[in-house]
């Protein structure tokens, strides 16, 4: 299913989008990747949604990516004798390991690892930052705090600890079970929550054993500080602005988003911008102007994908939300300013042979009458490098591996075609010509650029480029062997 845009759309599935008809409609409207939120739903429900996505994929002839988003450890307070209390600014409030019901002076925080890491002056944020506490004194089983921002605190509200790196693994026991389940099920991407350090990512990678690509969610200040190390061991990144905006001053989030997107693009790794992109469309068929600008900004920055969460999972207008995102993307990418911004931010340093090949392919395509760049890829690396160039012509990623094609559904501008195993470059060119015509990217009298690695089926070996006609008769005539 050819799109009229390059940026991809990720749609989260939930109660509002768990039927075949709705999931197919979301895909038709523009969803390229579906997110399964492991925080909600049983394994049977997840299996059901996965099966529907694969059925839609089969029926539409599309390549659809599936992203399983692991929950991560949840830090929450205990319960109150009256279910809630009102905390007044300047008042003293204690958090401790005492399991007794809380009151206006204290509550249980059943996470000894938090107390191990706390220091006086650290902040504790409750209920998405609506309540802010400053640690005055602390020990291995308590934290005496001053209420900086007051309000109502109630049972089992979430706690954020922005100022310290917690001795907490990114994978809980539930996450480990979920990871094994979805990898066996056959998802394409694993989104890892609560990432603080690169070791969190390598642990998940060891458990996945190559069955899914690893996408790190950047939602904590410690992850921002160690982003380069985390990016190096990740296959992709999600800029999860919701938690970032809780744990950091909100004005810090936009420049962080821009820096992370630029770094991901330089590394040729897909990056999703996520959280509250069209939040009002949970209840309204029309977005706000500010939300439209937010989506547009992420696209102007060069993000590979933009994501819908509750808008498509639990909202009243999931199809309208996807359609809005699609319309914004099409409009932005037709803006000459978009092309200027994207081309001004191209990486030009540290070129390898593969980098040089894809850069040359883009340059040739943009300066001559080339209709598409066809890249043969085993692992997906060549397609990702080509996408990093953000060419003005379509990218056709040709691979014999359906898993590679599905993972590339998240990557900017990639139109994936499943091809048979090839062992000769001439046959690769012929196959590319046929694909360009059949997918509607070129006619028989047009030219395409073909890139590949010889010998074939060796990941990361891109070393050859050819400008070829889309008429295979001309290919055979020019190269009869």
C-alpha positions in Angstrom: 0.0 0.0 0.0 1.9 3.0 -1.3 1.7 6.1 0.9 1.9 9.7 -0.3 4.4 10.6 2.5 7.7 9.3 3.9 7.3 9.6 7.6 5.6 6.6 9.2 2.6 6.4 11.5 2.5 4.2 14.6 -1.0 3.5 16.0 -1.6 1.9 19.4 -4.3 -0.8 19.6 -6.7 -1.0 22.5 -10.4 -1.3 23.3 -11.4 1.1 20.6 -9.4 -0.7 17.9 -9.4 -4.5 18.5 -11.5 -5.8 15.6 -10.5 -6.8 12.1 -12.6 -4.1 10.5 -11.1 -1.3 12.7 -7.5 -2.4 12.4 -7.9 -2.7 8.6 -9.5 0.7 8.5 -6.6 2.2 10.5 -4.1 0.7 8.2 -5.9 2.0 5.1 -6.1 5.4 6.7 -2.3 5.5 7.2 -1.1 3.3 10.1 2.2 1.6 9.1 3.1 0.0 12.4 0.8 -1.1 15.2 1.8 -0.8 18.9 0.7 -3.5 21.4 0.8 -2.0 24.9 1.9 -4.7 27.3 0.7 -2.6 30.2 -2.9 -3.5 29.2 -4.5 -6.7 28.1 -3.8 -10.4 28.7 -1.6 -12.6 26.6 -4.7 -14.0 24.9 -5.8 -10.5 24.0 -2.4 -9.6 22.7 -2.3 -12.8 20.6 -5.7 -12.0 19.2 -4.6 -8.5 18.0 -1.4 -9.9 16.6 -3.4 -12.4 14.5 -5.7 -9.7 13.2 -2.7 -7.6 12.1 -1.2 -10.4 10.2 -4.5 -11.2 8.6 -4.8 -7.5 7.5 -1.3 -7.7 6.2 -2.1 -10.8 4.1 -5.4 -9.4 2.8 -4.0 -6.0 1.8 -0.6 -7.3 0.5 1.1 -4.7 2.7 4.1 -5.1 5.0 3.0 -4.1 8.5 5.3 -3.7 11.5 4.3 -4.7 15.1 5.8 -3.0 18.1 5.3 -4.6 21.5 5.8 -2.0 24.3 7.0 -3.5 27.5 5.5 -2.0 30.7 8.7 -1.6 32.7 8.8 -1.4 36.5 6.0 0.6 38.1 6.9 2.6 41.2 3.7 3.4 43.2 2.8 4.6 46.7 0.6 2.3 48.9 -2.9 3.0 50.1 -4.5 5.5 52.4 -7.0 4.8 55.2 -9.4 7.3 53.5 -8.3 6.4 50.0 -6.8 9.9 49.6 -5.3 12.9 51.5 -4.7 16.5 50.7 -1.0 17.6 51.0 -0.4 21.3 51.9 2.6 23.2 50.6 5.3 23.5 53.3 3.9 20.5 55.3 6.1 17.5 56.3 5.4 14.2 54.7 7.1 10.9 55.1 7.4 7.9 52.7 8.6 4.7 54.3 8.4 0.9 54.1 5.7 0.6 56.8 2.8 -1.3 55.1 0.2 0.4 57.4 -2.4 2.5 55.6 -1.3 6.1 55.0 -2.6 9.4 56.3 -1.9 13.1 55.9 1.6 12.6 57.5 3.0 9.5 55.7 2.4 6.7 53.2 4.1 3.4 52.3 6.5 3.5 49.3 7.1 -0.3 48.9 10.4 0.2 46.9 13.5 -0.1 49.1 15.6 0.5 46.0 14.4 4.1 45.9 15.5 4.8 49.5 18.9 3.2 48.7 19.5 5.8 46.0 17.9 9.0 47.5 19.9 11.9 48.9 18.7 15.0 50.7 17.6 17.6 48.2 16.3 15.0 45.7 12.7 15.3 44.4 9.9 12.8 44.5 7.1 13.4 42.0 3.7 11.8 42.5 0.9 11.4 40.0 2.7 12.6 36.9 4.4 15.5 38.8 1.1 17.0 40.1 2.6 16.6 43.6 6.3 17.4 44.2 8.1 16.5 47.4 11.7 17.6 48.4 13.7 15.1 50.4 14.9 16.7 53.7 16.3 13.6 55.3 16.4 9.9 54.3 17.6 6.5 55.3 17.4 2.9 54.1 13.7 2.7 54.9 12.3 6.2 54.9 12.4 9.6 53.3 11.2 12.7 55.2 10.0 15.3 52.8 8.7 18.8 52.5 5.7 19.4 50.2 6.8 21.8 47.4 3.7 21.4 45.3 0.6 20.2 47.1 -2.7 18.5 46.1 -4.6 15.3 46.5 -2.6 12.1 46.8 -4.5 8.9 46.5 -4.1 5.1 46.4 -1.3 3.6 44.3 -0.4 6.8 42.4 2.9 6.6 40.4 6.1 8.0 41.7 9.0 9.5 39.6 12.5 10.0 40.9 14.2 12.3 38.4 17.3 13.2 40.3 19.0 9.9 40.7 19.8 6.7 38.8 17.8 4.0 40.6 19.2 0.5 41.2 16.2 -0.9 39.3 16.4 -3.2 36.3 14.5 -2.0 33.2 12.9 -5.5 33.0 10.5 -6.6 35.7 9.5 -10.3 36.1 6.3 -9.4 34.1 8.4 -7.8 31.4 10.6 -10.9 31.1 7.5 -13.1 30.7 6.0 -10.6 28.2 9.2 -10.4 26.2 9.4 -14.2 25.8 5.7 -14.3 24.9 5.8 -11.6 22.2 9.1 -12.8 20.7 7.6 -16.3 20.3 4.5 -14.7 18.9 6.5 -12.9 16.2 6.6 -9.2 16.9 9.1 -7.1 15.0 10.1 -4.5 17.6 10.4 -4.5 21.4 10.0 -1.1 23.1 11.9 -1.1 26.3 10.6 1.2 29.2 12.5 2.7 32.1 15.9 2.7 30.3 18.5 4.4 32.4 21.8 2.9 31.1 23.0 0.9 28.1 23.2 -2.2 30.2 19.4 -2.2 30.4 19.3 -2.5 26.6 21.9 -5.2 26.3 20.0 -7.3 28.8 16.8 -7.1 26.7 18.8 -7.9 23.6 20.3 -11.0 25.2 16.9 -12.2 26.1 15.4 -11.4 22.6 18.1 -13.4 20.9 17.6 -11.7 17.6 13.9 -12.4 17.4 12.9 -8.7 17.5 14.7 -5.4 17.2 15.2 -3.4 20.3 13.8 0.1 20.6 14.8 2.2 23.7 12.3 4.6 25.2 13.9 7.8 26.3 11.8 8.9 29.2 14.3 9.6 32.1 16.9 12.3 32.6 19.6 9.6 33.1 18.8 8.2 29.7 19.2 11.6 28.1 22.6 12.0 29.9 23.8 8.6 28.5 22.0 8.8 25.2 25.0 8.2 23.0 25.8 5.0 24.8 22.2 3.9 24.8 21.8 4.7 21.1 24.9 2.6 20.2 23.3 -0.6 21.6 19.8 0.1 20.4 18.2 -0.6 17.0 15.8 2.4 17.4 14.6 5.1 19.8 11.3 6.4 21.0 11.3 10.0 22.4 8.7 9.4 25.1 7.9 13.0 25.9 5.3 12.2 28.6 7.6 11.0 31.3 10.4 13.3 30.1 8.1 16.2 30.7 7.4 15.0 34.2 10.9 14.4 35.3 12.4 17.4 33.5 11.3 21.0 33.2 8.8 21.0 30.4 10.8 23.7 28.5 13.7 21.3 28.3 11.8 18.7 26.3 11.6 20.4 22.8 15.4 21.0 22.5 16.1 17.5 23.8 13.6 16.1 21.2 15.5 17.9 18.4 18.9 16.7 19.6 17.8 13.1 19.9 16.2 13.0 16.5 19.3 14.4 14.9 21.5 11.9 16.6 19.3 9.0 15.6 19.3 10.1 12.0 23.1 10.4 12.0 23.3 6.9 13.3 20.8 5.6 10.7 18.5 4.3 13.4 14.7 4.8 13.3 13.3 7.3 15.9 9.7 7.7 16.9 8.3 10.9 18.5 5.5 9.9 20.8 3.0 11.0 23.5 0.1 13.4 23.4 0.5 14.3 19.8 -3.2 14.5 19.1 -4.4 14.2 22.7 -7.7 16.1 22.2 -8.8 13.7 19.6 -9.5 11.1 22.2 -12.8 13.0 22.7 -12.9 15.3 19.7 -13.0 14.6 15.9 -10.8 17.7 15.4 -7.4 18.3 16.8 -6.2 21.6 18.2 -4.0 23.9 16.1 -1.2 23.4 18.7 -1.4 19.6 18.3 -1.2 19.9 14.5 1.9 22.1 14.9 3.4 19.5 17.3 3.1 16.7 14.7 4.4 19.0 12.0 7.4 19.9 14.1 8.4 16.3 14.6 8.2 15.7 10.8 10.2 18.9 10.0 12.9 17.6 12.4 13.3 14.4 10.4 11.6 11.9 12.7 11.1 8.5 11.1 7.7 8.0 12.7 5.1 9.8 14.8 2.9 7.9 17.2 -0.7 7.8 18.5 -1.4 6.3 21.9 -4.8 6.7 23.6 -6.0 8.5 20.5 -6.2 5.2 18.6 -6.3 2.8 21.5 -9.2 4.2 23.6 -10.5 7.3 21.9 -13.8 7.9 20.1 -12.2 8.9 16.8 -9.3 6.5 16.0 -9.6 6.6 12.2 -9.9 10.4 12.2 -6.7 10.6 14.4 -4.7 8.5 11.9 -6.2 10.4 8.9 -5.3 13.7 10.6 -1.7 12.6 11.1 -1.5 11.4 7.5 -2.8 14.7 6.2 -0.4 16.7 8.2 2.5 14.6 7.0 1.6 14.9 3.4 1.2 18.7 3.6 4.5 19.1 5.5 6.5 17.0 3.1 5.2 19.0 0.2 6.5 22.3 1.8 9.8 23.5 0.2 10.9 24.5 3.7 10.8 20.8 4.7 13.2 19.9 2.0 15.5 22.7 2.9 15.6 21.7 6.6 16.1 18.0 5.9 18.9 18.5 3.3 20.7 21.1 5.5 21.0 18.5 8.2 22.5 15.7 6.2 25.6 14.0 7.7 28.7 14.4 5.7 31.5 13.1 7.9 32.8 9.6 8.7 31.8 7.9 5.5 32.3 4.2 4.9 32.0 2.6 1.5 28.3 1.8 2.2 27.8 5.4 3.2 29.4 6.6 0.0 27.3 4.3 -2.1 24.0 5.4 -0.7 25.0 9.1 -0.8 26.0 8.7 -4.4 22.7 7.0 -5.1 20.8 9.9 -3.6 22.9 12.5 -5.5 22.5 10.7 -8.8 18.7 10.3 -8.3 18.2 14.0 -7.4 20.3 15.4 -10.2 19.1 13.3 -13.0 15.7 11.9 -14.1 15.7 8.9 -11.8 12.4 7.6 -10.5 13.4 5.5 -7.5 16.3 4.1 -5.5 16.1 0.3 -5.2 18.3 -1.1 -2.5 18.8 -4.8 -1.8 19.2 -5.5 1.9 19.5 -8.6 4.0 19.6 -7.1 7.5 18.0 -3.8 6.6 21.2 -1.8 7.0 21.4 -0.6 3.4 17.8 0.6 3.5 18.4 2.4 6.8 21.5 4.1 5.4 19.5 5.1 2.3 16.7 6.5 4.4 19.2 8.5 6.4 20.0 10.4 3.2 16.3 11.4 3.0 16.3 11.4 -0.9 13.7 13.2 -2.9 12.8 10.1 -4.8 11.1 6.9 -3.4 13.1 4.2 -1.7 12.3 0.6 -2.6 13.8 -1.8 -0.1 14.0 -5.3 -1.6 14.7 -8.2 0.8 14.1 -11.9 0.8 13.4 -11.8 4.6 9.9 -10.8 5.6 11.1 -10.0 9.1 13.5 -7.4 7.7 10.7 -5.9 5.6 8.4 -5.6 8.6 11.1 -3.9 10.7 11.7 -1.5 8.0 8.0 -0.5 8.1 9.2 1.9 10.9 11.9 3.5 8.8 11.4 6.8 6.9 10.5 6.5 3.3 11.0 2.7 2.9 8.6 0.9 0.6 9.4 -2.8 1.1 9.1 -5.5 -1.5 9.8 -9.2 -0.7 12.0 -10.8 -3.3 13.4 -14.2 -3.8 17.0 -15.2 -2.9 19.5 -13.8 -5.5 23.1 -14.7 -6.3 23.8 -12.5 -9.3 23.7 -8.7 -9.6 22.1 -8.7 -13.0 19.1 -10.6 -11.7 18.9 -8.1 -8.8 18.7 -5.3 -11.3 16.0 -7.2 -13.3 14.1 -7.8 -10.1 14.3 -4.1 -9.1 13.1 -3.0 -12.5 10.0 -5.3 -12.2 9.3 -4.1 -8.7 9.6 -0.4 -9.6 7.0 -0.9 -12.4 4.6 -3.2 -10.5 4.6 -1.0 -7.4 3.8 2.1 -9.5 7.1 4.0 -9.0 8.2 3.9 -12.6 7.3 3.0 -16.2 9.2 0.9 -18.7 11.0 3.9 -20.2 12.2 5.3 -16.9 15.5 4.9 -15.0 16.2 3.7 -11.5 19.3 3.5 -9.3 20.1 0.0 -7.9 22.4 -0.6 -4.9 23.5 -3.9 -3.5 26.3 -5.8 -1.8 28.3 -8.4 -3.8 28.6 -11.2 -2.8 24.8 -11.4 -2.0 23.3 -12.3 1.4 26.2 -10.8 3.4 24.9 -8.1 5.8 26.6 -4.8 5.6 28.4 -5.3 2.4 26.9 -2.6 0.2 29.5 -1.9 -2.5 27.9 -1.6 -5.9 25.6 0.9 -7.7 24.1 0.9 -11.1 21.7 3.2 -13.0 19.4 0.9 -14.9 16.4 1.0 -17.2 13.0 -0.3 -16.0 12.7 -2.4 -19.1 14.4 -5.7 -18.4 14.8 -6.3 -22.1 17.3 -3.4 -22.2 19.0 -4.9 -19.1 19.5 -8.2 -20.8 20.6 -6.5 -24.0 23.3 -4.5 -22.2 24.4 -7.4 -20.1 23.6 -10.7 -21.8 25.6 -12.9 -19.3 
